[in-house]
């Protein structure tokens, strides 16, 4: 079973992320308590305290890596902060809860701060912009309804990413098997990818590495249902390499 890079509890709105700075030597999860640092924290520093650790800190400090994972951690961290403010009556971030327009403006400013954690992360920018659009379009007076809308959006974002990963895996397998068949290839074959494209970089399964995972699953199913003589071709084995810093 592969490691989970993101653990989000929809019921309690809690988020923990795998500290990828310690992989593969240690498996340590960090709890995310907000989307961005306190207002009085310097822009050039990140929070090392496990008591106050934000999505901004996780992304800027490279604790979370991979474009889809960065987006999901960012969006989920917004939910964590909103839950604390709206449902748990915590207001360490000085939101004006008595004035909805001002609250929305403050919330969008906080999200803009989150985006600066990785200015080149297009997925993070796109996800946060969609959240900002939901906030801008919100016309009700009950902030709990805004929270529910954003919670629904964020969890669907996670599900959509996982579904797209699985589709990439299936389409990749179909393409590779079709190409091998057209070439008249038979026997064992290997596939290599060089990038952070596995489950740790996404909601799960992976993209390019997800194709290799799907190939392995397909080959395993073939081996269980057919004799080796009946197999036209199969992925010989799965192996990974680690290059230390």
C-alpha positions in Angstrom: 0.0 0.0 0.0 1.4 3.4 -1.0 1.8 6.3 1.5 -0.8 9.0 1.5 0.6 12.5 1.0 -2.7 14.1 2.1 -5.1 13.1 4.9 -8.2 15.2 5.1 -11.1 14.4 7.4 -14.3 15.9 5.9 -16.3 15.6 9.1 -13.9 17.4 11.4 -12.2 19.5 8.7 -8.7 18.3 9.9 -5.8 18.1 7.5 -2.4 16.4 7.9 0.3 16.1 5.3 3.2 13.8 4.8 6.5 15.6 5.5 8.2 14.8 2.2 11.5 16.3 3.4 11.9 13.2 5.5 10.9 10.6 2.9 12.1 7.8 2.5 13.9 7.6 5.9 11.0 8.6 8.1 7.2 8.7 7.8 6.0 11.8 9.7 2.7 13.6 9.3 2.2 17.3 10.1 -1.1 18.9 11.1 -2.2 21.9 9.1 -4.0 24.5 11.3 -4.5 27.4 8.9 -4.1 28.5 5.3 -1.4 31.1 5.9 0.8 32.5 8.7 -0.4 35.0 11.3 -0.6 38.6 10.0 2.4 39.6 12.0 4.7 37.0 10.6 7.5 38.1 8.2 6.9 37.1 4.5 10.3 35.5 4.3 9.9 33.1 7.2 8.0 29.9 7.6 6.5 28.4 10.8 8.5 25.6 12.4 6.1 25.2 15.3 3.9 22.1 15.0 1.2 24.0 16.9 0.8 26.7 14.2 1.6 25.2 10.8 -0.1 26.5 7.7 -0.8 25.4 4.1 1.5 28.3 3.1 4.3 26.9 5.3 3.8 23.3 3.9 4.0 24.5 0.3 6.7 27.2 0.6 8.9 24.9 2.8 8.7 22.0 0.3 7.0 19.7 2.9 4.4 19.1 0.1 5.5 18.5 -3.4 3.8 17.8 -6.8 1.5 20.2 -8.5 -1.8 18.4 -7.8 -0.9 17.8 -4.1 0.2 21.4 -3.7 -3.2 22.6 -5.0 -5.2 20.2 -2.7 -3.2 21.1 0.4 -3.7 24.8 -0.4 -7.5 24.4 -0.9 -8.0 22.1 2.1 -6.0 24.5 4.3 -8.6 27.2 3.5 -11.3 24.8 4.7 -9.3 24.2 7.9 -9.1 27.9 8.7 -12.7 28.6 7.8 -13.9 25.8 10.0 -11.9 27.2 12.9 -13.4 30.6 12.4 -17.0 29.8 11.5 -17.7 26.6 13.4 -15.2 26.7 16.3 -15.3 30.4 17.1 -11.6 30.8 16.8 -10.3 34.1 15.3 -6.6 34.2 15.5 -6.6 35.9 12.1 -8.7 38.9 13.0 -11.6 38.3 10.6 -14.6 40.8 10.8 -17.4 38.3 11.3 -20.0 41.1 11.7 -19.6 42.5 8.2 -19.9 39.9 5.4 -18.4 42.1 2.6 -15.4 42.9 4.8 -15.1 39.3 5.8 -15.1 38.1 2.2 -12.4 40.7 1.4 -10.2 39.6 4.3 -10.7 35.9 3.3 -9.7 36.6 -0.3 -6.6 38.5 0.9 -5.6 35.5 3.0 -6.0 33.3 -0.1 -3.8 35.7 -2.1 -1.2 35.3 0.6 -1.5 31.5 0.3 -0.9 31.7 -3.5 2.4 33.4 -2.9 3.8 30.3 -1.2 4.6 29.0 -4.7 4.0 31.7 -7.4 4.8 29.3 -10.2 2.3 26.6 -9.1 -0.5 26.9 -11.8 -2.7 24.2 -10.2 -2.6 26.1 -6.8 -3.5 29.3 -8.6 -6.3 27.8 -10.5 -7.8 26.0 -7.4 -7.5 29.2 -5.3 -9.1 31.3 -8.0 -12.1 29.0 -8.1 -12.4 29.3 -4.4 -12.2 33.1 -4.6 -14.9 33.0 -7.3 -17.3 31.1 -5.0 -16.6 33.6 -2.2 -17.2 36.6 -4.5 -20.5 35.0 -5.7 -21.7 34.3 -2.2 -24.7 36.6 -1.4 -26.1 35.0 1.8 -25.6 36.2 5.3 -25.0 32.8 7.0 -21.2 32.1 6.8 -21.9 28.5 7.6 -23.5 28.2 4.1 -20.3 29.6 2.6 -18.3 27.0 4.5 -20.5 24.2 3.2 -20.1 25.4 -0.4 -16.3 25.5 -0.1 -16.2 22.2 1.7 -18.2 20.6 -1.1 -15.9 22.2 -3.7 -12.7 21.1 -2.1 -13.7 17.5 -1.5 -15.0 17.2 -5.1 -11.6 18.6 -6.3 -9.9 15.8 -4.4 -12.2 13.2 -5.9 -11.8 14.6 -9.4 -8.0 14.5 -9.2 -8.1 10.9 -8.0 -10.5 9.9 -10.8 -8.3 11.7 -13.4 -5.3 9.8 -12.1 -7.0 6.5 -12.5 -8.1 7.5 -16.0 -4.6 8.5 -16.9 -3.4 5.1 -15.7 -6.0 3.2 -17.7 -5.5 5.2 -20.9 -1.7 4.8 -20.5 -2.0 1.1 -20.2 -4.3 0.9 -23.2 -1.9 3.0 -25.3 1.2 1.0 -24.3 -0.4 -2.4 -24.9 -1.8 -1.2 -28.2 1.6 0.1 -29.3 3.3 -3.1 -28.3 0.7 -5.2 -30.2 1.1 -3.1 -33.3 4.9 -3.6 -33.2 4.4 -7.3 -32.8 6.3 -7.2 -29.5 6.1 -10.2 -27.1 7.7 -10.9 -23.7 8.7 -8.7 -20.8 9.0 -5.0 -21.1 10.0 -2.0 -18.9 8.8 1.5 -18.5 10.8 4.4 -16.9 9.7 7.8 -15.7 11.9 10.5 -14.1 9.8 12.9 -12.0 7.7 13.2 -8.9 4.6 11.8 -10.5 3.5 9.2 -8.0 0.8 9.1 -5.3 2.7 11.5 -3.1 2.4 14.2 -5.7 -1.3 13.8 -6.2 -4.5 12.8 -4.4 -3.4 9.2 -4.9 -2.3 6.7 -7.6 -0.2 9.2 -9.5 0.0 10.4 -13.1 3.0 9.2 -15.1 4.0 6.8 -12.3 0.3 5.9 -12.0 0.5 4.5 -15.5 3.3 2.2 -14.3 1.2 1.2 -11.3 -1.7 0.4 -13.6 0.6 -1.6 -15.8 1.8 -3.6 -12.9 -1.8 -4.3 -11.8 -2.7 -5.4 -15.3 0.3 -7.7 -15.5 -0.5 -9.2 -12.1 -4.1 -9.9 -13.2 -2.8 -11.5 -16.4 -0.4 -13.7 -14.5 -3.1 -14.9 -12.1 -5.6 -15.7 -14.9 -3.3 -17.1 -17.6 -0.1 -19.1 -18.0 3.1 -17.4 -18.9 2.9 -19.0 -22.3 -0.5 -17.3 -23.0 0.7 -13.9 -22.0 1.6 -11.8 -25.0 3.6 -9.3 -23.0 3.8 -8.0 -19.5 5.6 -5.6 -17.3 8.5 -7.6 -15.9 8.8 -6.0 -12.5 8.4 -2.7 -10.7 11.5 -1.1 -9.3 12.3 2.4 -8.1 15.6 4.3 -7.6 16.4 6.9 -5.0 18.9 9.6 -5.5 20.0 11.2 -2.1 20.5 14.9 -1.8 
